[in-house]
Amino acid sequence: MFDKVAAAFSVVALGAAGYAVFQTGKMAGTVSQTAAAISAGATTGQTAVVDAAAIEKYMADDPVSDKVIEAYLRANPEVVIASLEKYQVDQRAAQQRQQQQADIDLVADNKEEIFEDGYSFVTGNLEGDVTVVEFSDYNCGFCKRAHTAVTEFIESDGNIRLVVKEFPILGPGSTLAGRAALASAMQDGGEKYGPFNDALMRHRGSHDAASIIKIAEEVGLDVAQLEVDMKSPGIDKMMKRTFDLADKLSINGTPAFIIGDKVVRGFIPAEELQRLADAARSS
C-alpha cells in the first residue's frame, strides 16, 4: 500500500511544481532520459532537473517501479517539500492574477459610483490627472497611518484628486464618526469637512460620542446642527450606497484604495501610492 501512495503522491507533487530536483548528473528531457534519471536518482546521488510533463508521460506509458519512487522519496524528502512549496507559490500568483483581472472589471462596471458618487468628500487637486479613492474608518489604526501617508503623497505629487469614502465597520463609535463626517460636509459649503476629517484621524485611540463632539467644537462646527444632520435620512442613504459599493468591490476591511483600475486592500505607504499613481498615468 505504501508503494502505491508514494507513487501517486510523487506524481501529484511533481506535476504541481512543474519541476523537481532529482539526483542524476544531467538534464533529463525525453521519456527515456526521464526514466533513466529517475532510476539513476534512486542510486547515484547526483543532481539534475527533471521535466514534470515528461515524468507524467513516461509513467503513463511505462510506469516506473513503485519501489524506485519509494526509495527515492525516502532518501530525498526535501523534493516533496520543495515541490509543494513551489505549488503554493504558483497557486497564490494565479489567484492574484485572477483577483487583479476581476478588480479591473469591477472598477469598470462601477466607475461612476466609485469616482463620482456626488456625496463623498473630494480633496487634493480637483483637476488632478489621477483620482485615488480611499475607504476608511476613524477607529482603524491602519487608517490613521494611511491618513498620514496619503497626505504626504498628495502634497508631494500635486496632481492627485482624492475621494474619501466613509466606511465605518469597527463598531458604534466608528459609525457615529462616519455619520458626523458626512454631516459636517453640510455646513459652510463643506469647508469644515477637511479639518474635521483630519482631526478625527489624528485623535489617539477610539472614538465615542464625547470625542466626536469635542473635536467638532474645536474645528468650529455647529454641534447642534451636526447632531440633527447625523440622524437625517440623507446620511442613511449615503452610508448604504458606500456599503453596497464596498460589497460589490469585495472590500471588507479598511483602509482600501482604488487607483486607476487597481483595488488595494490594506495599508500601503506613500511610496507605493506614488508608484501606483504613476502606473495609472502611463496606462
VEXLOVO-577142 format. One record per residue: residue number from 1; z, x, y of N, C-alpha, C, CB in turn. Coordinates in pm, whole numbers. Each point is the difference from the previous one (the first is absolute). Glycine has a CB too. Layout:
<sites>
     n      n_w      n_u      n_v     ca_w     ca_u     ca_v      c_w      c_u      c_v     cb_w     cb_u     cb_v
   NUM        Z        X        Y        Z        X        Y        Z        X        Y        Z        X        Y
...
</sites>
This chain:
<sites>
     n      n_w      n_u      n_v     ca_w     ca_u     ca_v      c_w      c_u      c_v     cb_w     cb_u     cb_v
     1        0       83     -121        0      -83      121        0       86      125      121     -179     -124
     2      -41      288      123        5       83      120     -136       60       32      239       52      -50
     3     -316      -14      -59     -133       57       23      -88      -97       79       21      131     -213
     4      -18     -259      175      -83     -100       67       42      -19      145      -35     -115     -219
     5      165      108      241       51      -17      137      -36      120       86      188     -140      -87
     6     -170      260       32      -31      121       76     -148        4       36      187      121     -116
     7     -271     -157       22     -144        2       25      -37      -98      110      -40       66     -237
     8       89     -188      225      -31     -102      100       54       38      136        2     -173     -178
     9      120      223      181       61       35      128      -74      114       67      220      -76      -87
    10     -266      173        7      -71      113       59     -132      -44       62      107      151     -166
    11     -177     -242      100     -127      -48       53       22      -75      131      -93      -17     -233
    12      196      -72      237       30      -75      123       34       96      114       82     -194     -138
    13        5      291      108       42       93      105     -116       81       52      224       13     -104
    14     -308       37       12     -113       82       42     -103      -82       76       38      149     -196
    15      -65     -269      145      -98      -85       68       45      -39      138      -73      -84     -219
    16      202       55      238       53      -39      130       -5      115       98      148     -165     -112
    17     -123      284       64        6      115       90     -138       48       40      213       64     -104
    18     -312      -85       21     -132       53       33      -22      135      -61        4     -127      211
    19       95      216     -202       -5      134      -58      136       31      -60     -175       76      165
    20      176        8     -268      128       44      -55      -10      149      -28       47     -229     -101
    21       67      295      107       -1      143      -26       26       23     -148       80       51      236
    22     -172       22     -301       18       32     -140        3      151      -18     -115     -214      -66
    23      165      260      -50       14      142      -27     -120       53      -78      250      -27        1
    24     -359       58       68     -113       71      -62      -39      109       96      -84     -205     -127
    25      -17      261      136      -25      107       97     -119      -26       87      100      153     -156
    26     -161     -271      149     -124      -25       72      -11     -147       37     -110      190     -121
    27       12     -224      206      -25     -139       37      -71      -70     -115      -14       60      246
    28       68     -172     -291      -64      -77     -105      -77     -114       64      180       60     -166
    29     -308      -76      135      -80     -104       62      -65      -92     -100      -38      153      186
    30      -34      -97     -285      -68      -84      -97       98      -55     -102     -209      132       33
    31      160     -224     -112       86      -58     -103       49      106      -96     -124     -216       20
    32       32      301      -64       40      104      -96       98       98       63     -220      -24     -115
    33      194       60      243       93       90       69      136      -65       16     -192      106      121
    34      190     -236      -92      126      -73       15       79        1     -129     -105     -145      175
    35       37      118     -286       68        2     -129       58      137      -29     -154     -177      -82
    36       74      279      110       49      135      -24      118       33       89     -230       68      -66
    37      224     -114      192      109       27       93      130      -64      -46     -166       15      186
    38      155     -138     -231      121      -70      -44       58       67     -124      -89     -215       94
    39       -1      244     -190       48       61     -123       59      137       26     -171     -128     -127
    40       99      208      207       48      134       30      128       -4       81     -234       84       -6
    41      243     -186       92      117      -10       87      129      -17      -76     -145      -96      171
    42      138       37     -285      121      -21      -77       50      128      -64      -73     -232      -43
    43      -14      336       44       40      121      -73       -4      128       83      -85     -111     -201
    44       -2      117      305      -20      129       66       86       24      121     -227      -10      -81
    45      262      -96      156       86       19      117      -70       54      121      180       36     -155
    46     -316      -48      166      -71       43      118      -16     -117       96     -121      176     -134
    47       46     -156      247       -2     -104      104     -141      -38       40      218       85       82
    48     -244     -216      -66     -126      -49       56       18     -144       42     -134      156     -145
    49       32     -215      209        3     -140       40     -101      -76      -85       70       58      237
    50      -28     -168     -294      -85      -78      -88      -35     -132       68      104      107     -205
    51     -230     -144      204      -43     -124       64       46     -120      -81     -198      118       98
    52      266     -212      -33       59     -114      -70     -105      -92      -59      195       14      153
    53     -309      -33      -83     -105      -87      -52      -57       57     -130      -55      -75      234
    54       39      207     -238      -50       64     -121       98      -17     -116     -124      165      140
    55      254     -156     -107      103      -20     -102      -10     -141      -57      150      165      115
    56     -161     -264      -26       -7     -137      -45     -123      -26      -88      123      -68      208
    57     -238      125     -164     -122      -20      -77       11       66     -137     -133      -10      213
    58      185      132     -212       12       70     -127       92      -76      -95      -41      217      116
    59      153     -264      -63       96      -68      -87      -56     -132      -51      187      108      126
    60     -277     -169      -49      -66     -121      -47     -101       31     -110       33     -104      226
    61     -106      216     -209     -104       39      -96       58       68     -124     -158       24      191
    62      256       61     -170       52       83     -108      146       33       29     -231       98      -46
    63      320     -190       20      139       15       43       63      132      -42       18     -244      -12
    64       57      301      106       74      122      -28      120      -37      -88      -74      107      220
    65      112      -17     -303      114      -25      -88      124      -36       80      -96      158     -166
    66      165     -261      122      126      -40       65       98      116        1      -37     -237      -71
    67       36      315      -36       97      109       -9      -30      110      101       31      -52     -242
    68     -160       72      271      -36      100      102       54      -44      136     -207       63     -129
    69      186     -191      161       48      -53      128      152        4        6     -202     -148       16
    70      265      106     -125      146        0       -2       55      141       19       -2     -200     -150
    71      -58      295       82       48      138       11      -17       52      142      -58       39     -241
    72      -56      -71      300      -23       48      137      101      -61       98     -245       26      -53
    73      266     -158       43       91      -67       93      144       46      -20     -152     -197        4
    74      188      226     -128      135       51      -24       18      137       66       11     -127     -218
    75     -115      207      213        8      135       56      -19        2      151      -83       87     -216
    76       16     -190      269      -35        0      143       28     -136       64     -177      172      -46
    77      301     -216       51       30     -132       59      -34       -9      148      182      -24     -167
    78     -195      138      234      -32       -2      143     -138      -58       26      148      197       32
    79     -236     -195     -133     -135      -57       15       10     -150       29      -95      175     -155
    80      178     -244       79       17     -144       19       62      -28      136       24      -32     -248
    81       79      110      282       67      -20      130      -99       20      114      219       76      -98
    82     -296       33       92      -98       29      106     -105     -110        9       38      246      -33
    83      -81     -295      -83     -101     -106       -1       52     -128       64      -98      100     -207
    84      221     -137      172       58     -121       56       26       14      149      103      -49     -221
    85      -61      167      264       21       22      143     -130      -15       77      191      154      -51
    86     -298      -98       -2     -130      -12       67      -47     -145       -1      -57      235      -67
    87       82     -305      -42      -36     -141       -7       72      -80      108      -39       23     -247
    88      167        4      267       77      -70      103      -54       30      139      202        9     -147
    89     -236      119      173      -58       37      129     -132      -73       23      112      224      -14
    90     -196     -226      -89     -130      -67       12       15     -150       22      -99      176     -147
    91      197     -236       79       25     -142       16       45      -33      142       60      -14     -242
    92       31       97      296       47      -24      137     -115       15       99      228       83      -62
    93     -313       17       41     -114       20       90      -95     -120       -6       20      249      -30
    94      -44     -300      -90      -88     -116      -15       60     -123       67      -86       94     -215
    95      216     -112      200       67     -114       64       -6       11      152      151      -20     -198
    96     -135      141      250       -9       20      145     -139      -32       52      178      175      -16
    97     -280     -133      -59     -138      -31       42      -24     -151       -1      -77      221      -92
    98      127     -287       -9      -15     -146       -7       71      -69      115      -19       16     -248
    99      141       32      281       76      -60      109      -69       24      134      211       33     -130
   100     -266       87      148      -71       31      125     -120      -91       20       76      236      -18
   101     -151     -259      -89     -116      -90       12       46     -143       25     -133      150     -152
   102      240     -191       84       53     -135       23       46      -17      143       70      -12     -239
   103       -7      117      294       47       -6      139     -116      -13       98      198      138      -65
   104     -306      -65       39     -118      -10       87      -50     -144        4      -63      239      -53
   105       56     -302      -62      -47     -140       -8       99      -94       69     -118       52     -216
   106      248      -29      197      101      -87       60       -3        9      152      142       28     -203
   107     -156       93      255       -6       17      145     -124      -69       56      124      219      -17
   108     -235     -204      -49     -124      -64       46       13     -152       -2     -131      196      -86
   109      194     -250      -19       13     -146      -13      100      -60       99      -57       25     -239
   110      151       56      290      105      -51       90       -2       71      135      139      -54     -201
   111     -254      102      240      -12       85      118       54      -65      126     -198      101     -104
   112      160     -224      130       43      -66      125      151      -19        4     -222     -117       11
   113      280       73     -122      144      -23       -4       78      132       11      -39     -207     -139
   114      -19      314       90       67      131        7       -3       56      141      -64       43     -237
   115      -52      -41      298      -17       73      126        7      -87      126     -137      158     -129
   116      112     -290      113       -9      -87      118       67     -134      -27     -215      113       68
   117      342     -113     -106       64     -127      -35       39      -83      122       83      108     -206
   118      -78      -48      325       28      -73      123      147      -13       35     -204     -121      -46
   119      293      172      -39      143      -12       33       77      130      -22      -15     -239      -60
   120      -32      326      -28       71      127      -22      -12       88      124      -43      -14     -248
   121      148       91      276        2       84      118     -100      113      -14      241      -56       38
   122     -315       82       69     -101      107        2       39       99      109     -182     -156      -84
   123      184      284       48       36      103       97      -87      123      -21      238      -86        8
   124     -202      196       57      -84      119       -6     -116      -14       96       65       39     -237
   125     -179       14      200     -122      -13       79      -72     -128      -43      -22      253       26
   126       25     -354       58      -56     -130      -38     -151        6      -23      182     -110      129
   127     -245      216      -78     -143       19      -22      -26      114      -99      -45      -86      232
   128      147      122     -309      -11      113      -92     -110      -18     -104      240       40       35
   129     -291       70      -84     -110       -7      -97       49      -18     -144     -134      143      153
   130      264     -129     -177       57      -24     -132      122      -91       16      -83      226      -87
   131       90     -331        5      116      -89        1       87       31     -121     -131     -181      120
   132      259      199      -94       99       19     -106       90     -123       -2       -6      255       23
   133       24     -313     -139       86     -117      -16      123       44      -79     -199     -161        7
   134      317      126       45      124       38      -67       83     -124      -34       -2      220      123
   135       42     -232     -248       95     -101      -45      138       65       -3     -178     -124     -138
   136      274       67      210      130       67        9      116      -98        2     -111      185      122
   137      229     -130     -148      125      -75       -7      106       80       76      -62     -106     -226
   138      135       42      315       97       72       85      124       49      -76      -81     -139      189
   139      100       93     -311      112       49      -81      -44      103     -103      111     -219       33
   140     -236      260      -26      -57       95      -95       14      143       54     -163     -176      -83
   141      236      261       11       18      137       45     -129       77       11      221       -6     -104
   142     -313      -14       10     -129       70        6      -85      -52      115       11       37     -246
   143        8     -165      283      -73      -54      116       49       67      129      -30     -222     -119
   144      159      251      124       54       69      118      -60      140       11      214     -133      -18
   145     -225      200      -96      -67      132        0     -146      -14       39      158       80     -178
   146     -223     -183      124     -141      -22       30      -21      -30      148      -35      -84     -233
   147      130       15      294      -11      -33      142      -14      128       83      136     -209      -37
   148      -56      308        5       -9      129       71     -133       68      -29      249       25      -13
   149     -292      -26     -113     -126       64      -37     -119      -69       66      101       69     -217
   150      -99     -203      219     -111      -74       60       -5       24      151       19     -175     -180
   151       96      177      244        4       27      144      -59      136       32      202     -145       21
   152     -163      245      -99      -53      136       19     -150        4      -23      220       94      -73
   153     -266     -160      -31     -141       -4      -35      -84      -67      109       64       -7     -242
   154      -17     -107      293      -74      -73      103      -10       82      128       77     -217      -99
   155       33      279      137        0       81      123      -90      122      -16      233      -78       52
   156     -231      139     -169      -81      119      -23     -149      -31       -5      192       98     -124
   157     -228     -207       56     -141      -34      -15      -58      -57      129       40      -42     -242
   158       28      -56      299      -44      -59      126     -107     -107      -11       57      211       98
   159     -107     -234     -220     -110      -96      -15       25      -97     -116     -158      171       96
   160      287     -204     -115       41      -87     -110       50     -134       53       59      201     -138
   161     -112     -307       82       49     -135       27       95      -37     -113     -214      -67      124
   162      339       32      -93      100      -30     -101       32     -149       -1       95      230       25
   163     -100     -290     -143       39     -139      -19      128       -1      -85     -243      -84       17
   164      348       21       35      129       -3      -70       18     -136      -68       99      164      166
   165      -83     -162     -296       24     -123      -77      149       -7      -34     -236        4      -97
   166      303     -107      146      141      -20      -32        9      -51     -143       59      -49      244
   167        2      130     -332        4      -33     -142      143       19      -52     -243       69      -28
   168      335     -158       69      141       16      -37       28      -43     -144       60      -37      239
   169      -30      133     -325       18      -29     -142      136       44      -53     -245       23      -27
   170      330       32      116      126       58      -46      123      -82       39     -109      221       16
   171       96     -351      -24      117      -84       19        5      -74      132      114      154     -146
   172       -8     -231      167       14      -83      120       -6       78      131      135     -154     -138
   173      -72      271      143       -4       80      122     -142       42       36      230       81      -50
   174     -309      -47      -52     -140       35       23      -77     -119       56       12      167     -188
   175       12     -284      128      -70     -120       45       33      -32      145        1      -86     -234
   176      127       93      269       41      -25      139      -68       97       96      221      -87      -82
   177     -223      214       45      -61      101       88     -150      -23       15      177      165      -69
   178     -243     -197      -42     -144      -26        6      -33     -121       86      -22      101     -225
   179       99     -207      210      -22     -120       80       28       28      148       60     -144     -198
   180       44      223      224       33       34      138     -111       82       63      243       -6      -57
   181     -301       99      -20     -110       82       54     -119      -87       36       77      195     -138
   182     -114     -286       49     -112      -90       30       32      -88      122      -64       -1     -244
   183      187      -46      252       40      -84      114        1       78      129      136     -140     -154
   184     -104      269      147        4       81      123     -138        9       65      190      132      -96
   185     -295     -141       14     -136        8       54      -36     -124       81      -65      142     -194
   186      148     -246      188      -25     -122       76       53        9      143        9     -128     -213
   187       63      234      244       56       17      134      -75      107       79      224      -71      -88
   188     -240       47      217      -59       98       91     -135       52      -48      229       65       66
   189     -308     -156     -122     -134       40      -44        1      102     -112      -77      -47      227
   190      186       53     -301        9       92     -113       45      140       37     -176     -132     -104
   191      208      155      231       33      136       44      132       53      -57     -125      -50      208
   192      212      -40     -252      129       45      -52       -5       33     -150      110     -141      175
   193     -219      102     -240       -4       26     -144        9      148      -31     -137     -206      -29
   194       59      287       98       -2      144      -28      138       64        7     -230        5       90
   195      301      -20       23      135       56        9       96      -59     -103      -40       37      241
   196       26     -167     -268       88      -66      -97      -26       55     -141        5     -209      144
   197     -131      217     -181      -39       56     -130       53      142      -16     -206     -144        0
   198      189      224      103       44      140       -5      152        8      -18     -194       66      146
   199      267     -147      -70      147        3       -7       50      -51     -135       11      -32      249
   200      -76      -72     -303       39      -50     -131      -21      105     -108      -58     -232       74
   201      -52      306      -65      -29      104      -98       93      120       13     -237      -75        1
   202      278      106      119       84      118       21      148      -29      -26     -166       80      167
   203      200     -207     -185      138      -37      -29       44       59     -134      -28     -212      133
   204      143      276     -136       52       57     -124       65     -110      -85       38      223      115
   205      -74     -226     -240       58      -99      -90      -78     -130       -1      220      101       40
   206     -169     -196     -116      -66     -129      -16       26      -92      120       21       24     -248
   207     -109     -123      262       13      -96      109       68     -128      -47     -204       96      105
   208      277     -157      -13       51     -136      -16      -17      -69      134      169       68     -182
   209     -123     -191      192      -20      -77      123       60       72      121        3     -211     -134
   210      114      273      117       67       66      112      -81      119       51      220      -73      -93
   211     -271      155        3      -76      118       44     -131      -41       67      102      133     -186
   212     -165     -238      135     -128      -45       57       20      -54      141      -83      -55     -231
   213      187      -27      250       27      -56      133       39      110       98       72     -216     -106
   214        6      311       60       42      110       87     -121       79       50      219       14     -124
   215     -310       16       33     -120       76       39      -90      -84       90       12      129     -215
   216      -21     -259      187      -81      -88       85       51        1      143      -52     -144     -198
   217      183      141      213       60        6      134      -31      134       67      183     -155      -74
   218     -174      262       -2      -21      134       56     -142       20       51      173       84     -156
   219     -272     -146       90     -139       18       45      -42     -105      102      -52      101     -221
   220      144     -191      259      -28      -94      106      -63     -131      -42      -23      193      139
   221       35     -230     -264      -53     -128      -45       93     -114       40     -114      115     -191
   222       57     -233      210       78     -121       22       51      -43     -138     -136      -71      208
   223      261      101     -238       54      -20     -133        4     -148      -38      134      207       29
   224      -97     -293       64        5     -143      -29     -138      -51      -41      189      -28      164
   225     -291       69      -90     -135      -43      -32      -47       63     -131      -50      -26      245
   226       89      150     -267      -36       69     -125       52      -76     -121        4      221      121
   227      120     -265     -113       60      -72     -113      -70     -133      -26      218      109       52
   228     -264     -173       54      -75     -126      -16     -135       29      -66      115      -99      203
   229     -185      200     -150     -133       32      -51        3       49     -144      -69       55      233
   230      175       16     -271       12       50     -137       -3     -112     -103      130      192       88
   231      -88     -311      -49        8     -114      -91     -124      -90        5      246        7       25
   232     -344       32       53     -115      -88       22      -93       -4     -122       15       51      245
   233      -85     -163     -263      -97      -12     -110     -110      105       10       48     -245      -10
   234      -78      287      133     -104      102       18       35      130      -70      -59     -104      216
   235      187      144     -207       45      121      -67       -9      -18     -152      154       54      194
   236     -120     -174     -241      -11      -29     -144     -143       25      -49      186     -171       19
   237     -283      122       58     -140       14      -40      -44      146        1      -46     -226       92
   238       90      300        9      -35      142        7       55       75     -122        0      -11      252
   239      127      -15     -282       63       66     -114      -75      -32     -131      222      -11      120
   240     -254     -115     -137      -68      -42     -123     -136       68      -13      119     -220        9
   241     -192      228      102     -131       63       -5       10      147      -39      -80     -160      174
   242      180      229     -119       16      141      -33       38       19     -146       67       45      236
   243       24     -129     -285       39       11     -141     -116      -36      -92      236      -56       63
   244     -315      -43      -26     -117      -36      -81     -100      115       -3       32     -243       59
   245      -52      308       55      -92      112        6       50      116      -85      -70      -70      230
   246      198      101     -220       57      108      -80      -18      -28     -149      168       47      182
   247     -151     -172     -220      -18      -37     -140     -144       22      -45      183     -169       23
   248     -279      133       61     -141       22      -33      -33      148      -14      -57     -210      121
   249      123      292      -40      -28      144        0       87       77     -100      -65      -21      239
   250      145      -51     -317       92       64      -96       95       96       69     -175      -22     -177
   251      222      -19      295      101       77       72      134      -69      -23     -167       81      177
   252      258      -13     -244      130      -60      -29      116       89       42     -105     -120     -190
   253       76      219      273      104       89       51      -36       48      139       56       71     -234
   254       39       -7      298      -23       54      134       45      145        5       30     -229      101
   255      -94      309      -13     -115      -37       82     -128       -2      -83      113       99      201
   256     -216     -161     -146     -134        3      -58      -99        7      115       73     -132     -207
   257     -184      199      183      -99       22      106     -139      -36      -49      142      182       96
   258     -223     -229       -3     -143      -15      -23      -70       84      106       23     -235     -101
   259     -104      327       54      -74       90       90     -144        1      -47      204      146       49
   260     -292     -202       31     -138      -17      -45       -2      -98     -117      -61      235       75
   261        7     -190     -190        1      -86     -118      103       46     -103     -242      -49       40
   262      334      136        2      104       52      -90      131      -75       20     -110      226        5
   263      177     -257     -115      134      -58        3       97      105      -53      -89     -238      -30
   264      189      270      110      101      100      -41      133      -71      -13     -123      190      117
   265      179     -187     -235      126      -67      -27      112      103       -5     -120     -183     -128
   266      196      191      237      108       96        6       -9       89      123        9       -4     -247
   267       95       82      268        8       88      116     -101      113       -9      242      -56       23
   268     -306       87       89      -83      120       11       29       66      135     -182     -100     -151
   269      180      233      155       30       70      125     -116       -9       98      149      154     -125
   270     -123     -108      247     -101       -6      106     -128       74      -40      183      -16      169
   271     -168      128     -238     -117       79      -38      -93      -77      -94      137      207       27
   272      -79     -283     -118      -80      -79      -93      -63     -119       71      148       71     -189
   273      -77     -130      283      -58     -107       81     -123       52       74      226     -107       25
   274     -214      227       30     -111       59       74     -118       27      -93      161      103      161
   275     -134      -52     -280     -108       28      -95      -74     -128      -37      130      196      -89
   276      -56     -303       63      -63     -127      -37      -78      -60      117      185      -39     -167
   277     -132       54      288      -72      -50      118     -132       76       18      220      -62      109
   278     -215      193     -126     -121       82       12     -101      -39     -106      134      188       95
   279      -86     -216     -217      -90      -43     -107      -63     -134       33      138      125     -167
   280      -60     -216      225      -54     -130       40     -107       15      106      217     -106      -56
   281     -198      200      148      -99       23      106     -132       51      -58      186       50      160
   282     -178       32     -262     -121       64      -53      -70      -87     -105      106      221       44
   283      -43     -330      -83      -61      -82     -107     -104      -96       57      212       16     -132
</sites>
